[in-house]
Amino acid sequence: MVTIPILTIGYFVESEGKAALLKEKQNKLFAVTHLLDRQLGDDFALYANLPRAARIQALNQHLSSRTEQIATSFPGVGAGYYHRQLDAIITYAPKNAYQSNVGLSISVDHPGRHVMTSQQNQVVWGKQVRGNIMNVMLPISRNGEIIGYIWANELSEDISQQALAMDLRVIIVLAVGLLISICLIIVFSRRLSSDIEVIKHGLAALPQNLDTQLPALTGEMGDITSSVNALARALRETRTLNDLIIENAADGVIAVDTQGLVTLMNPTAEATTGYRQDELLGKPYSTMFSTSLFHSPILETLEKGTSFVAREVTFPARHRTIELSVTTSQIFNANNELIGALVILSDLTARKEIQRRMAQAERLAALGELMAGVAHEVRNPLTAIKGYAQILRELETDPQRQEYLRIILKEIQSINAVIQQLLDFARPQTGKWQAVNLNQILNDCLVLIKTKGVEARIDFLTRVDHSLTDIEADGEMLKQVILNILINAVQAIPARGKIFIRTRRLGDTHQILRIKDNGCGISEQIKSKIFDPFYTTKSSGTGLGLAISQRIINAHQGDIRFTSHPNKGTTFTLLLPVNQTQESDHETKLANTDC
């Protein structure tokens, strides 16, 4: 069970890694040829009056510095120009190794002639002028005429050595992971077997002696022993089965006698109605109603004998009006004499909330399984992006562009962190809580979202509360939420529009971020689905953005709400607690705010 998945993953990582390496080499060599093409300009037309040999020498002196600069910038790469009219190699860099090839003509069957004839780029593996190489060739076109070609190549041996090094790293990681897994399996199996033997002996002794206590164990076995000990204590108690059922029922139970006086109320009924049993015992059931207009099903059952099954009623409880599902019946004694009536009530609000959360948990678990499958495919191109960004940052001298590249590298790290979180999406998240500033996170997101194309058609109107203190949160996760909402807002604006952004405090315990656009809005038919995983109205969307955002905000003990009107825009409001350990009714706070 452990070996097969590890080896399978290793195989795919190795094969995909090789493919990515070859693709990266090919892209790099094409980039070199295009760069040389731009630097060439119309220089092949120079020295047209000189004899062939003299012209080749003059063009070599004129152009060799350009190819030499490329060879210096890309170690291991060979590059040069070929002149079709002169039928000769003009430059070949690095010249300290290949200057002797200048002036030579390529063979009749050389791929370079096919490139000039077909006018198509070509990638060729095999033995050529330099040796066994991966050679990328680009035709030189000027004024509709092919005047030569440019090549850039790298030795096959160098590429093979890099691939071998990658394979060795993969094999080492797989071997270490497999060895650690097997060791852990052996240790935990022995420990589990020992704990199971302890529990078996305890359960065997329990029927003969209810005072038997299982020793305390750690982990899940400890939970089992604690449950067994609790069961033994319950069996020792002299309580009837009916009392246990009623007291521990998840639904509320209230009984009245033939006069309508309360005779029984279980703890769930107390919590639902807001009344205690000692307050109502022996008093009329109707004293529970906060309004005389309420028509009670249990009293109707008592008077008329009409029974109700799962009837939904609006019940005027002590401190609030709640929606209940009630089932009523008459109570008869052994002589079939009416002695009262019984009502079983269930708070629909709590039940629907539980159902909603269970459905959401299932969807998010499915999302986690999906992400585990694609994470490896995402990380390969992400590694290439990170590598190019690092190279660009080393070559870049402009401070502003270096700052942009720093942000790019930082965001790549954030994406890697998000991928790891998605791998564990179906399991509880711990979060990297630390002090972060909501305004700073918003500013970082705006830097990423404000491209030239976006700023040309969308005005970002920002009003932040500079008095906001740091909050306890995972900054990278919050940044992902804000970026998801901003991207949706940008995409919802078809032409020109505005996005209004505001941050502010809500007392000393919460902070609010509101993002409002004047885009196309959300139709009534899909409002209930926008947080569902994989639901999207975009042709290229995955339907994961808002589902992930909702889970992140829930993990922060916050809330995310939205309002939308078709063709008028959408407003998303985030409510975040300042301190994760501070309990608060965040739904009430969000409902009462005007943000």
URUR-V905546 format. One record per pair of residues at least 24 apart in sequence whose C-alpha atoms are under 7 Angstrom apart, sorted by the first residue. I is the first residue (numbers start at 1). J is the second residue. D is the distance in whole Angstrom. If there is no record, write none. Layout:
BEGIN
((I/J/D) (I/J/D))
END
This chain:
BEGIN
((3/178/7) (6/174/7) (10/170/7) (10/174/7) (14/167/6) (14/170/7) (18/163/6) (29/136/6) (29/152/6) (29/153/7) (30/136/6) (32/152/7) (33/138/6) (33/150/6) (33/151/6) (33/152/6) (37/140/7) (52/86/7) (56/90/6) (56/103/6) (59/90/7) (60/90/5) (60/91/6) (63/91/7) (64/91/6) (67/93/6) (68/93/5) (68/94/6) (68/95/7) (76/154/6) (77/152/7) (77/153/6) (77/154/5) (78/152/5) (78/153/5) (78/154/6) (79/151/5) (79/152/4) (79/153/6) (80/150/6) (80/151/6) (80/152/7) (81/149/6) (81/150/5) (81/151/7) (82/148/5) (82/149/5) (82/150/6) (83/147/6) (83/148/5) (84/147/5) (84/148/4) (85/147/7) (112/137/7) (115/139/6) (116/146/6) (116/148/6) (116/149/7) (132/156/6) (195/221/7) (199/225/7) (210/236/7) (251/344/6) (251/345/6) (251/346/5) (252/344/6) (252/345/5) (252/346/6) (253/343/6) (253/344/5) (253/345/6) (254/342/6) (254/343/5) (254/344/7) (255/341/6) (255/342/4) (255/343/6) (256/340/5) (256/341/5) (256/342/7) (257/339/6) (257/340/4) (257/341/6) (258/302/7) (258/339/6) (258/340/5) (260/284/6) (260/285/6) (260/299/7) (261/285/6) (272/347/7) (273/317/5) (273/318/6) (274/317/7) (274/318/5) (274/319/7) (275/318/7) (289/316/6) (289/317/6) (290/316/6) (290/317/6) (290/318/6) (291/316/7) (298/328/6) (298/341/7) (298/342/7) (298/343/6) (301/328/7) (301/329/6) (301/330/7) (301/341/7) (302/330/6) (302/340/7) (302/341/6) (305/330/7) (323/347/6) (323/348/6) (323/349/7) (324/348/5) (363/533/6) (364/425/7) (364/426/6) (364/533/7) (365/425/7) (365/426/4) (367/533/7) (368/422/6) (368/423/6) (368/424/6) (368/425/4) (368/426/5) (371/422/6) (371/423/6) (372/423/5) (375/419/6) (386/412/7) (414/476/6) (431/474/6) (432/474/5) (433/472/6) (433/473/5) (433/474/5) (434/472/5) (434/473/6) (434/474/6) (435/470/5) (435/471/5) (435/472/5) (435/473/6) (436/470/5) (436/471/6) (436/472/6) (436/473/7) (436/475/6) (437/469/7) (437/470/5) (437/471/6) (439/464/7) (441/475/7) (441/479/6) (445/479/7) (445/483/6) (457/495/7) (457/496/5) (457/497/7) (458/496/6) (458/497/5) (458/498/5) (459/497/6) (459/498/5) (459/499/6) (460/498/6) (460/499/5) (460/500/6) (461/499/6) (461/500/5) (461/501/6) (462/500/6) (462/501/5) (462/502/6) (463/501/6) (463/502/5) (463/503/7) (464/502/5) (464/503/5) (464/504/7) (465/503/6) (465/504/5) (468/505/7) (471/578/4) (471/579/6) (472/578/6) (472/579/5) (472/580/6) (473/556/7) (477/552/7) (481/549/5) (484/545/6) (489/517/6) (492/519/5) (492/520/6) (493/518/7) (493/519/4) (493/520/6) (509/577/6) (509/578/5) (510/575/7) (510/576/6) (510/577/4) (510/578/5) (511/575/6) (511/576/5) (511/577/6) (511/578/7) (512/573/7) (512/574/6) (512/575/5) (512/576/6) (513/573/6) (513/574/5) (513/575/7) (514/571/7) (514/572/6) (514/573/5) (514/574/6) (514/595/7) (515/571/6) (515/572/5) (515/573/7) (516/570/6) (516/571/4) (516/572/6) (517/569/5) (517/570/6) (517/571/7) (518/568/5) (518/569/4) (518/570/7) (519/567/6) (519/568/6) (519/569/5) (520/566/6) (520/567/4) (520/568/6) (520/569/6) (521/564/6) (521/565/5) (521/566/4) (521/567/5) (521/568/6) (521/569/4) (521/570/5) (522/564/6) (522/565/6) (522/566/6) (523/566/6) (556/580/7) (558/586/7) (559/586/7) (559/587/7))
END
